[in-house]
Amino acid sequence: MDASALQNATYPMRQLRRSASGRGWFSSRLWSRLGAVAIAAVAVTGCGSDAAVTTQTNRSVEPTAIAAPVGPDDGESGLTLEVVDGGSATGLVMTNYLGFALYGLRNETPEALVCGTECAKVWIPVTPRDGGVNPALDESLYRTIVRPDGVPQAVYNDIALYQWTGDSQVGITQGAGVAGTWFAMTEAANFSDPG
């Protein structure tokens, strides 16, 4: 057995990862999809102990493509909640200051959080910034709470807000419908639970 064959037999994943040079079995696009599947698996299992996500992996709705924000906040304005236009299907979509879509969890209230410590590793609580909300949102519906672990969290319309780690870029709402319990904060649903 030559050295190359021995190395590939010993480290089979190296051969699979050679896609960048065109010599591997899988394309880099497939690797990114496999990564998304791994994140989704973590999203389902990582929150199971908190009862925030069941073992159901089907989505109750399909992800929605949203426009990338026009000039996402450069960090200077300090607003906690922004919006982007999601088109006729959703209207405005609530985002954090960087343009990532925000989500709520069905059957959770700010006074009785369901997404606990393990869940919050995958569904990151939105941390309040100095400023409040985009003028397109109702400032009177915005407030903050302190989670049991002492971390402050933004709330809108009595919904604790989260960013999903599975959204790898702005302009997507991949977390919508995960385990049938997570929903994107959209104008079409009055920035509330559409279910």
Rosetta blueprint (number, residue, H / E / L):
1 M L
2 D L
3 A H
4 S H
5 A H
6 L H
7 Q H
8 N H
9 A H
10 T H
11 Y L
12 P H
13 M H
14 R H
15 Q H
16 L H
17 R H
18 R H
19 S H
20 A H
21 S H
22 G L
23 R L
24 G L
25 W L
26 F L
27 S L
28 S H
29 R H
30 L H
31 W H
32 S H
33 R H
34 L H
35 G H
36 A H
37 V H
38 A H
39 I H
40 A H
41 A H
42 V H
43 A H
44 V H
45 T H
46 G H
47 C L
48 G H
49 S H
50 D H
51 A L
52 A L
53 V L
54 T L
55 T L
56 Q L
57 T L
58 N L
59 R L
60 S L
61 V L
62 E L
63 P L
64 T L
65 A E
66 I L
67 A L
68 A L
69 P L
70 V L
71 G L
72 P L
73 D L
74 D L
75 G L
76 E L
77 S L
78 G L
79 L L
80 T L
81 L E
82 E E
83 V E
84 V E
85 D E
86 G L
87 G L
88 S L
89 A L
90 T L
91 G L
92 L E
93 V E
94 M E
95 T E
96 N L
97 Y L
98 L L
99 G L
100 F L
101 A E
102 L L
103 Y E
104 G E
105 L E
106 R L
107 N L
108 E L
109 T E
110 P L
111 E L
112 A E
113 L L
114 V L
115 C L
116 G L
117 T L
118 E L
119 C H
120 A H
121 K H
122 V L
123 W E
124 I E
125 P E
126 V L
127 T L
128 P L
129 R L
130 D L
131 G L
132 G L
133 V E
134 N L
135 P L
136 A L
137 L L
138 D L
139 E H
140 S H
141 L H
142 Y E
143 R E
144 T E
145 I E
146 V E
147 R L
148 P L
149 D L
150 G L
151 V L
152 P E
153 Q E
154 A E
155 V E
156 Y E
157 N L
158 D L
159 I E
160 A E
161 L L
162 Y E
163 Q E
164 W E
165 T L
166 G L
167 D L
168 S L
169 Q L
170 V L
171 G L
172 I E
173 T L
174 Q L
175 G L
176 A L
177 G L
178 V H
179 A H
180 G H
181 T L
182 W E
183 F E
184 A E
185 M L
186 T E
187 E H
188 A H
189 A H
190 N L
191 F L
192 S L
193 D L
194 P L
195 G L
